[in-house]
Amino acid sequence: MNKLFIAGPCVLDTEETAFETARMLESIFAGREGVEWVFKASFLKDNRTSAGSFRGPGISEGLSMLSSIRRAFGVRVTTDVHEPGQVEAAAASVDILQIPAFLCRQTSLLEAAGSAGIPVNVKKGQFMNPINMAGAVDKLRSRGCPMVMLTERGSFFGYGDLVVDFRSLSVMSGICDSVLLDVTHSLQRPGALGGSSGGDREHAVRLARAAAAWGLDGLFFEAHPRPSESPSDRETILGPALAAELVDGAMRHWEGRR
């Protein structure tokens, strides 16, 4: 079974930057055997620290960008949906729907996503016991979802930090079809910079290696050609060199398990 990498910018900015990021990722994954990568970007970021934070181009323009990337690069694409009314349009333009962590218990959203007929990836809430994600899985499967993916993204540690409990990867593997680790969001420090989140991107490569050694199905990380210019998550998003190092390190650990 191929190892899955879901990667891309946190939020869509300009079409030029989206395509530049896709080209960067294509060069990192080109020629690798046993790997599939999926381009991820959000058309709208509803969970932002500050009211003045950039939120994205919106559903119409954003989905158009994602459709263009899917055609141009021949890759699957995924994006967040935040409410049931967004599901139908998103499902017509992407290959995987993603449910944000803070919405992982929203029954109406999960049921709508489950009815879309495509795979759904649910981020585990930072506040959730991993075994309780079975409820989200059941809501999706009750509406015919063909594949349910769960993604660990760290658990709250006090007010301003996250930690990864690797046991959750094994717990969730028993209740869904595929488990991933969101490396970069797991390294966030929510709200640490006052008007935005901080983070510790320097741990990304080691965290990815540990997850691969643990034996999970795939990794999620955010990437940008110039992290300092990213309108979101600039303290944890990965540039070209770190993104390539992460993929190289994870694959060595996966290959070592064969």
ZIMOQUI-V757046 format. One record per pair of residues at least 6 apart in sequence whose ideal C-beta (glycine too) atoms are under 8 Angstrom apart, sorted by the first residue. I is the first residue (numbers start at 1). GAP is how many residues later the second one is. If there is no record, write none. Layout:
<<I & GAP> <I & GAP>>
This chain:
<<1 & 216> <2 & 32> <2 & 33> <2 & 34> <3 & 31> <3 & 32> <3 & 33> <3 & 209> <3 & 214> <3 & 215> <3 & 216> <3 & 247> <3 & 248> <3 & 251> <4 & 31> <4 & 32> <4 & 33> <4 & 34> <4 & 174> <4 & 176> <4 & 213> <4 & 214> <4 & 215> <5 & 24> <5 & 30> <5 & 31> <5 & 32> <5 & 33> <5 & 213> <5 & 214> <5 & 215> <5 & 216> <5 & 242> <6 & 31> <6 & 32> <6 & 34> <6 & 72> <6 & 90> <6 & 115> <6 & 174> <6 & 212> <6 & 213> <6 & 214> <6 & 215> <7 & 18> <7 & 30> <7 & 31> <7 & 32> <7 & 33> <7 & 213> <7 & 214> <7 & 215> <7 & 216> <7 & 236> <8 & 10> <8 & 13> <8 & 14> <8 & 17> <8 & 31> <8 & 32> <8 & 33> <8 & 214> <8 & 215> <9 & 8> <9 & 9> <9 & 12> <9 & 32> <9 & 213> <9 & 214> <9 & 215> <9 & 221> <9 & 223> <9 & 228> <10 & 31> <10 & 32> <10 & 35> <10 & 212> <10 & 214> <10 & 220> <10 & 221> <10 & 222> <10 & 223> <10 & 227> <11 & 30> <11 & 31> <11 & 32> <11 & 33> <11 & 34> <11 & 43> <11 & 44> <11 & 45> <11 & 220> <11 & 221> <12 & 6> <12 & 29> <12 & 30> <12 & 31> <12 & 44> <12 & 45> <12 & 49> <12 & 50> <12 & 53> <12 & 54> <13 & 41> <13 & 43> <13 & 44> <13 & 217> <13 & 218> <15 & 50> <15 & 53> <17 & 207> <17 & 208> <18 & 23> <18 & 47> <18 & 51> <19 & 49> <19 & 50> <19 & 53> <20 & 205> <21 & 20> <21 & 202> <21 & 203> <21 & 204> <22 & 17> <22 & 47> <22 & 50> <22 & 51> <22 & 53> <23 & 50> <24 & 199> <24 & 201> <24 & 216> <24 & 219> <25 & 12> <25 & 14> <25 & 198> <25 & 218> <26 & 47> <26 & 49> <28 & 212> <28 & 215> <28 & 216> <28 & 219> <29 & 6> <29 & 8> <29 & 218> <32 & 215> <32 & 219> <34 & 217> <34 & 220> <35 & 212> <35 & 216> <36 & 40> <37 & 38> <38 & 37> <38 & 38> <38 & 39> <38 & 40> <38 & 57> <38 & 58> <39 & 27> <39 & 30> <39 & 31> <39 & 34> <39 & 36> <39 & 37> <39 & 38> <39 & 39> <40 & 37> <40 & 38> <40 & 39> <40 & 58> <40 & 180> <40 & 182> <41 & 21> <41 & 24> <41 & 25> <41 & 36> <41 & 38> <42 & 14> <42 & 20> <42 & 37> <42 & 38> <43 & 13> <43 & 14> <43 & 15> <43 & 16> <43 & 18> <43 & 19> <43 & 20> <43 & 22> <43 & 23> <43 & 36> <43 & 37> <43 & 47> <44 & 11> <44 & 12> <44 & 14> <44 & 15> <44 & 18> <44 & 36> <44 & 38> <45 & 8> <45 & 9> <45 & 10> <45 & 11> <45 & 35> <45 & 187> <46 & 9> <46 & 36> <46 & 54> <47 & 53> <47 & 55> <48 & 7> <48 & 184> <49 & 141> <49 & 142> <49 & 145> <49 & 146> <49 & 147> <49 & 148> <50 & 145> <50 & 146> <52 & 143> <53 & 142> <53 & 143> <53 & 178> <53 & 179> <54 & 177> <54 & 178> <56 & 6> <57 & 8> <59 & 27> <59 & 30> <59 & 31> <62 & 17> <63 & 16> <63 & 26> <63 & 27> <63 & 29> <63 & 30> <63 & 31> <64 & 29> <66 & 11> <66 & 13> <66 & 27> <66 & 28> <67 & 10> <67 & 26> <69 & 6> <69 & 8> <70 & 6> <70 & 7> <70 & 23> <70 & 24> <70 & 25> <76 & 18> <76 & 19> <76 & 20> <77 & 16> <77 & 17> <77 & 18> <77 & 19> <78 & 16> <78 & 17> <78 & 18> <78 & 19> <78 & 20> <78 & 43> <79 & 11> <79 & 15> <79 & 18> <79 & 19> <80 & 18> <80 & 19> <80 & 20> <81 & 6> <81 & 9> <81 & 16> <81 & 17> <81 & 18> <81 & 28> <81 & 32> <82 & 18> <82 & 21> <82 & 27> <83 & 26> <84 & 24> <84 & 25> <84 & 27> <84 & 28> <87 & 10> <87 & 22> <87 & 25> <87 & 26> <87 & 28> <87 & 29> <88 & 28> <90 & 7> <90 & 26> <91 & 6> <91 & 25> <91 & 26> <91 & 27> <94 & 24> <95 & 23> <95 & 24> <96 & 22> <96 & 23> <96 & 24> <96 & 25> <96 & 53> <97 & 16> <97 & 19> <97 & 21> <97 & 22> <97 & 23> <97 & 24> <98 & 22> <98 & 23> <98 & 24> <98 & 25> <99 & 7> <99 & 10> <99 & 11> <99 & 14> <99 & 21> <99 & 22> <99 & 23> <99 & 24> <99 & 37> <100 & 23> <101 & 22> <101 & 23> <101 & 24> <101 & 25> <101 & 52> <101 & 84> <102 & 23> <102 & 24> <103 & 6> <104 & 6> <104 & 18> <104 & 19> <104 & 20> <104 & 21> <104 & 24> <104 & 29> <104 & 32> <105 & 20> <105 & 23> <105 & 30> <105 & 31> <107 & 32> <110 & 10> <110 & 12> <110 & 26> <110 & 29> <110 & 30> <111 & 28> <111 & 29> <111 & 31> <111 & 32> <112 & 31> <113 & 7> <113 & 27> <113 & 30> <113 & 32> <114 & 6> <114 & 25> <114 & 26> <114 & 27> <114 & 28> <114 & 29> <114 & 30> <114 & 31> <115 & 28> <115 & 29> <115 & 30> <116 & 29> <117 & 27> <117 & 29> <118 & 28> <119 & 26> <119 & 27> <119 & 28> <119 & 29> <119 & 30> <120 & 20> <120 & 25> <120 & 27> <120 & 28> <120 & 29> <121 & 28> <121 & 29> <121 & 30> <121 & 59> <122 & 11> <122 & 14> <122 & 15> <122 & 18> <122 & 26> <122 & 27> <122 & 28> <122 & 29> <123 & 28> <123 & 30> <123 & 59> <123 & 62> <124 & 6> <124 & 9> <124 & 26> <124 & 27> <124 & 28> <124 & 29> <124 & 44> <124 & 48> <126 & 27> <126 & 28> <126 & 29> <126 & 30> <126 & 36> <127 & 28> <127 & 29> <128 & 27> <130 & 22> <130 & 35> <130 & 37> <130 & 38> <130 & 41> <130 & 42> <131 & 40> <131 & 44> <133 & 17> <133 & 39> <133 & 42> <133 & 43> <134 & 41> <136 & 14> <137 & 11> <137 & 13> <137 & 38> <137 & 39> <140 & 8> <141 & 7> <147 & 30> <147 & 31> <148 & 28> <148 & 29> <148 & 30> <149 & 27> <149 & 28> <149 & 29> <149 & 30> <149 & 31> <150 & 22> <150 & 25> <150 & 26> <150 & 28> <150 & 29> <150 & 30> <151 & 28> <151 & 29> <151 & 30> <151 & 31> <151 & 69> <152 & 12> <152 & 16> <152 & 17> <152 & 20> <152 & 27> <152 & 28> <152 & 29> <152 & 30> <152 & 34> <153 & 9> <153 & 28> <153 & 29> <153 & 32> <153 & 33> <153 & 67> <154 & 8> <154 & 9> <154 & 10> <154 & 28> <154 & 31> <154 & 32> <154 & 33> <154 & 34> <155 & 7> <155 & 8> <155 & 9> <155 & 10> <155 & 13> <156 & 6> <156 & 34> <157 & 6> <159 & 31> <159 & 32> <160 & 29> <160 & 30> <160 & 31> <160 & 32> <161 & 28> <161 & 29> <162 & 23> <162 & 24> <162 & 25> <162 & 26> <162 & 27> <162 & 28> <164 & 17> <164 & 22> <164 & 43> <166 & 44> <166 & 45> <166 & 48> <169 & 10> <169 & 12> <169 & 42> <169 & 45> <169 & 47> <170 & 44> <172 & 7> <173 & 6> <173 & 43> <173 & 44> <178 & 39> <178 & 40> <179 & 37> <179 & 38> <179 & 39> <180 & 36> <180 & 37> <180 & 38> <180 & 39> <180 & 40> <181 & 26> <181 & 27> <181 & 30> <181 & 35> <181 & 38> <181 & 39> <182 & 38> <182 & 39> <183 & 21> <183 & 24> <183 & 25> <183 & 28> <183 & 36> <183 & 37> <183 & 38> <183 & 63> <184 & 15> <184 & 17> <184 & 20> <184 & 36> <184 & 37> <184 & 38> <184 & 49> <184 & 52> <184 & 53> <184 & 54> <185 & 35> <185 & 37> <185 & 48> <185 & 51> <186 & 21> <187 & 12> <187 & 13> <187 & 14> <187 & 16> <187 & 17> <187 & 20> <187 & 49> <188 & 9> <188 & 10> <188 & 11> <188 & 45> <188 & 47> <188 & 48> <189 & 8> <189 & 9> <189 & 10> <189 & 11> <189 & 46> <190 & 7> <191 & 6> <192 & 6> <192 & 7> <193 & 42> <197 & 36> <197 & 38> <197 & 39> <198 & 37> <199 & 34> <199 & 36> <199 & 37> <200 & 35> <200 & 36> <201 & 26> <201 & 34> <201 & 35> <201 & 36> <201 & 37> <201 & 41> <204 & 17> <204 & 32> <204 & 34> <204 & 38> <204 & 42> <205 & 37> <205 & 40> <205 & 41> <205 & 44> <206 & 43> <208 & 11> <208 & 13> <208 & 38> <208 & 41> <208 & 42> <209 & 40> <209 & 41> <209 & 43> <209 & 44> <211 & 8> <211 & 39> <212 & 7> <212 & 37> <212 & 38> <212 & 39> <212 & 41> <212 & 42> <212 & 45> <213 & 40> <213 & 43> <213 & 44> <215 & 42> <219 & 27> <219 & 31> <221 & 17> <221 & 22> <221 & 25> <222 & 11> <222 & 14> <222 & 15> <222 & 16> <223 & 14> <223 & 15> <223 & 16> <223 & 17> <223 & 20> <224 & 6> <224 & 10> <224 & 13> <224 & 14> <224 & 15> <225 & 14> <225 & 15> <226 & 13> <227 & 7> <227 & 10> <227 & 11> <227 & 12> <228 & 6> <230 & 7> <238 & 8>>
